[in-house]
Amino acid sequence: MLHLKPMAGVVLALAMTGCGTLSASGSTPSAKTLTHALSTQVSHLASSARGTVDTAAGAAATASSALPPTSGPTPALTFLTGPEDGITPWLTLIRHARHRIAINEYLLTDYPLIHALRQAAQRGVTVQVIIDGKPYGDATAVSQTEAAFRGSRVQLKLAPARFEGSYSFDHAKYLIADSTAIMGSPNGTASAFEGYNLEDAVETSNATLVRALQTVFAADWHGTTAGLSPRGPLVLSPGAEPQLLALLTPPGPVAVMAEELGSAQTLYAALMTHRANARILVPSHLSTEGRMYATELAAAGVQVRTLANPYVHAKLIVTGTRTFIGSQNFSVVSFNDNREVGIITQDARIHAQALAWFNAAWAHATPWGQTASTSTTSRSTAPTSASLPYLPDGDTMAQVQKLWGQPASISHDVYHGTPETVWHYAGGTVYFEHGMVSYVHRS
């Protein structure tokens, strides 16, 4: 149910300086404006370059080890981004599937995606879904997903118990439809697919990559371990830290998009060796721990910038010739405890597109020192209306908390017979029905 009264949203003007950073007015570009800028830059990079997928470093790799050699030529990968591509690539694969669909999503609450999976199962496709059983800060997501698939032919399982601890999660995000797969940063949520997040993913029909993902999915479906074979083509967690460290260690330029900065000291140390040759883009509202690491990186000479809108949810690393795309955040939990998947590729076309996409977002972002007063706002202190990112209908409470922080107070109401939970902020009010955003009012 949606409120029928008009939204009281705020349109923020874009005021840019010559160097591409925000002007002293502090205005933030809208998601639509930034989407256009990103699409324009990426569209100029169409080429027919064919790429190779790296052979991943083994679990015994060290920080000083050279990056592993690449495999032979493989079918070209397709770089997907949000907000630009939206949900279309996922729906296309699902609608064209004829035999089997396997999907692992940390969160799966987006109705169009759920509907497409139900339809595929109805027409006779085997559809198997794995979700995290205890997503952080969102107690309602699992019951919503279970209710959405109830009565359908979709087979749903919670992740294995080893990924359901206090500090470990099934945080992977990938889809396998027959012989094609997509993997990357997008959850199966409205925020990921409806233009409110920066997201990155890769689509591929490379048999080696698809087979590796199938092996991982089968292991998690049956509650067994995936073994060593998927670690050749994939950056697989638990155990991904050596591969990512080996990626960051060689000299040269490094560009990183990261949603979270957690405890990952070895990777931060590697980034610091690049000094100003390293750039890292993060959301404007980081956790206290994240702000500490961002400050340390900036003090060591690393260029750090923040972006409020769209929300930075991508997990991307671009070095001189290689590109990482996956689900791993910067934390030892993400590297060594969670279930996560990604790839490191040397595909020249992917590299050019990913770097252009990063540069477009970077040009709209604000240097760390210029946003200290807003970026250091505690999650328990609500920001002002003008600094609050846009919230779409259908977002979960955890997504709202990540974007707007902790509410100042919580109340309950009833709208047209439907119970509502109401979160009150200094800059606005968010209404939830069935645990999902139904209306947003800005003060």
N, C-alpha and C positions, 0 to 999 in steps of 0.2 A: 504494500500500500504506500502511495506517495502523497505527501501533502500537496494540495492544489493551490495554496497561496503562493505568490511569486517569490522566487529566490531573492535574497538580499545580498547578492554577491558583489564583490568589488573588482572592477577592472583596473589593473595596475599598468601605468604607462611605462613604455620602454625608453629610458634615457641613457644613451651610450656615449662614451668618450671616444677619442680617436684610437685608443689602444684596445677597444673592445670590452673594457670593464665597465661596471656601472658607474654612473656619475655620482656626484656628491649628494644628489637628491635621494639616493638609496632606492630608486624604483627598481622593481623586479620584472623581467620579461614574463609575459603570459606563456602558458604551455603551448598555445596555438602559435604565437610568434616564434618561439624557439623551435617548434616542430618544423615550421617553414624554413627557418635558417638551416637546420640540420639536413632536411631533405634536399635543399638547394645544393649544399656542398657535396653531399654524398652522390647525388645524381650525376655529377660531372666525372665520376670515377669509374664508369662502366668500362670494363675491359674483358678480354677473353682469356686472361691469364689462368693457367691451370696450376693447382697448388699441391703441396704435399703435407701430410699429417705427421707430426713428430712421433718418433718412438719415445715414449715417456721414460724418464729416469726411474731406476728401480728404487726400492725402499731404502737401500743402503747408500744412495747418493749423498754427497756432502756439499757444503756451501762452495767449496773450491773446485768441484768437479765441473768438467765441461758439459755443455748441453748435449744431449744424445743426438746421434745422427738421425736424419729424416728418412722416411721410407720412400719407396718409388712413387711415381705419379699416381694420383688418385683423382676421381671425379671432382670437379670444382665444388667447393663449398659455397653456400649462400649465406651471407651475413644479414641477419634480421635485427631490426631495432624497434624500440618503442620510444616515443609515440608513433613513429612513422608507419610501421607495418601493422600494428594492432594485432587483432586476433585472427586475421585472415589466413596466414600460413597454417596455423593450428587447425582451423575449421576445414581448410582445403584438404589436408592430409586425412583428417577423420572422415570426411564425406567421400573420399575416394578409396578408403580402405575396403578390402574385400575379404580378408581372412582374419587378421588379428590386430588388436590395438592394445598396447601396454603403456600406461602413463603413471609416472611417479611425480606427485606434486606435494610440496610442503603444505600449501593451502589450496583447496579446490572448492571455490564458492561461486565462481562466475556462471551465471545461468546459461548464456549461449554455449559455453563450452560443455557444461553438464548436459544440456539438451542434445547437443550433437553426439555426445557419447551414448546417451540413451537411444537415440535414433539408430546409431550404428549397431548397437546390440540388438535392437528390434529387427533389423534386416538380416540378422544372422552372423554378424561379425563377433568373434570372441573378444570381449572388452574386459580387461583387468586393470584395476586402479589401486595404487598404493598411496596412502596419505600419512602424514605424521599424526600420531595419536595424541600428542600433547604439545601443540604449537605454543610457543612462548607468548604469554599474556592474552591468549584467545581461547577461553574455555568453551566457547559456543561453536567454533568452526567445525569440529568433528561431527557434532550432532546435526549441524546444517547439511553437511555433505552426506551423511548417512540417510537423512530424511529425503534429500534430493534424489538419491538413487533407489530408494525403497520402492519395491514393486516393479522394478525394471530388471532386465537381464544382465545388467552390469555386475561384475564380480568386484567387490570392494574388500580390501584388507588394510589393517593398520600396519605400520612399519614394524620390523622386528624389535624385540624388547631391548636389544643392545643399543638401539637408537632412540630409546624412549626414557633415558635417565634424566636426572635433574639438570645436567649440563650437556646433553647430547640429543641430537635431533635427526630425523630424516629430512634434510634440507634440500634434497635433490629436486631438480625441475627438468624433466625430459618426457618426450612422447615418442613412441615407436609405432608407426602405422605400416604394417607389412614390411617392406624393405627400405623405408625411409624414416629418418629420425630428426627431431629437433631437441636441442639441449641448450641451456643457458641460465639466465637470471629470472625470467618471469614466473611468478606463481600463477595459479589458475584463479585469478581474482579480477574484479573490475578495475582496480588500480593499475594492474599490469597491462590490461588490454584496451582500456578506453581512453588512453592519452594523458594520464596523469603522472606516469613514472618514466624515467629514463631506464630502458631495459635493453639488453643485448642477448642474442642467441645465434646459433648457427644451425642451418638445415643441411642434411647430407644423405646421400644414398650410398655412400662408401660402405662396401660390405664389411670391411674390418671394423669400422666404427660401430655400425649397426649391430654386428654380432657381439661386440664387447658390451654394448648397452643391454642387449638381450640376456647376456650372461649375468650381468649385475641384477637386472630385474628378476630373473628366475631365482637367483640366490636369495634375494630379499623376499620374494613371494613365498618361498618355501622355508625361510628362516635359517638358511645356511650361509656360508661365506663364499664370496665370489672368486677366491683364488687369485693367482698371479696373472693369468692371461689378459684380463681387461686392462691391466696397468701398462700394457704396451701402448695401445692407442689412446687411452683415456688418462686424464688427471683425476684420479679417484681418491676420495676420502672415505674412510680413514687412511692416512698415509700420504697425503698430497704435499706436505710441507717441503720435502727435498726437491721435488720437481719445480715448484714455484720459486724456491730459493735459487736453484740453478738458473732459472730464467732471468732473475733480477741481478745476479752476480756480475756478469760480464759488463765492461764499460760501454757507454753509449747512452742515447736518450731513452727515457722510460716515461710512459704516460699511463696513469692508473685512474680508473673510476672505482670507488669503493663505497658501499652503503654504510659499513660499520668499520670502525677501527678498534679492535680489541687487542688482547695480549698476543703480539706477534713480533717480539723483539728482534728475532734473527732477520726477518724480512725488512723491518724498519731499518736495521743496521745496514742491510744491503742497499736500500733506497738512499740512505744518507751518504753513501760513498759516491753517488752520482751528483750530489749537491744540486745546483740549479738546472742540471740536465734531467732531473726527475721532476715530474709534475703529478700531483694527485688531486682529484676532484671528489668532494664529499658533500653530503647534504648540509644545509645550513644549521640544522638542529641536531647536533651530535650528543651522545651521552657524555657524562663527566669524564669517563675513561677515554672516550674518543677525542674529546677536546684536549686532554693532556697529551695524547700521542701526536695529534695534529700540531700542537704547539712545539713539541720536541722536534718534529720533522722540519717545521719552518725555521726553528732556531739553528738547525744544522745546514740550512741553505736550500732545502727542498722547497719548490714552489707549491703552495697549498692554496686552493680556492674552494669556495662553497657556492652551492646553488640551492635556492629555495623552491623554485618551481620551473620545470617539473622536478619531482622528487627523485634523487639519485638512488636508484635501486640496482643499477648495473654493476657487474663484477668483471672488469675488463683490465687487461694489462697489454700494452703495446710497446715493444722494445724496437731496436733498430730494424729487425727483419721478422720478428716473431710476434704472434698474437695469442693471448690466453682469453678464452671465453668460457665461462662456467658459472657455478652457483656458489663458489667459495667466497666467504667474507675474509677479512684480515683478522684472524684469530686462531689460536692453537686448537680451540674446540672445533672450529670449522675444518681445519686441516687434518686433525688427528683423531677426532671422536665422531663427528657427524658422518652421515652418508651424503656425499656431494659428488657431482660429476662435472667435468669440463674437458676441454682439449687445449693443446698448444699446437698451433699451426704455423707453417711458413708460407702459406698461400699468399702470393703477392697481391692479389685482388682484395682479399679479406683484409690484409694489412693496410692497404691504401684507404679502403672504405672505413675501417675502424679508426684510423688515425684522423681522417677528415671529420668523422662524426664526433670524436673526442674534441678536436680543435674547435668545432662549431659551438659545442657546449661550454668549452673553456672560455671562449670569447665573451660569453654572456655571464660568466661567473665572477665572483668578487674575491679579491685577494684576502687571505686569512686575517691579516692585521686590520683591514678595513671593516671587518665584520665581527671583531672581537666582542663588541658590546651586545650584539644580538646572538651571535653563535654561542656565547658563553652563558646564555640564559638557561637556567636549570630546567630540566624536564618537569619539575614540580611547579615551575612558575610559568603561567600562561603568557604567550607573546601577544602583542597587539594585533588588531584586526588586519592592518596593512601588511603584516609579516607572515600571516597564516596562509599556508598553501591551500589550493582548492581541494575540496573533498567531494568525490562523486557519490551519488546514491549507490548503495550496495557495498560500500566499504565495511570491513569488520571493525570491531572495537580496537583490536590490536593495531590495525592500519591507522586508525584515527589517532591512537596514542603515539604512534611512531611519528606522525606528521605534525600533530598539534600539542603533544605532550600530555601530562596528567591534567585532568580537569580540576578546577578550583572546588567544585562541588558537584554532587549527583542527586537528581530527583527522579520521580516517576510520575507518569501521566497516562491518560487514556485518550486516543484519538479515533473517533468513529468506531468505538468499541474495541480497538486494538491497544493493548498495553504498550507503553513506551518507556524507555529509559532515556533520561535527558542529562547530557553532560554540559556543565556551565563553565565558560571560559571568560576571561576579561575581554577578549575580542569577539566572542560569539557563543552560540548555543548549537549543540549537535543532538538531534533526535534519532533514536535507534528503535526499530521494530524488528523483533525476532533476532536481535543481536547485530543488525546491519543498518547502516545509515539510511534514513528515510527523508530527512530534511535538515538543512543547515541554514542558520540565521547568523549573519555577521552584525556586530554591534555598530 
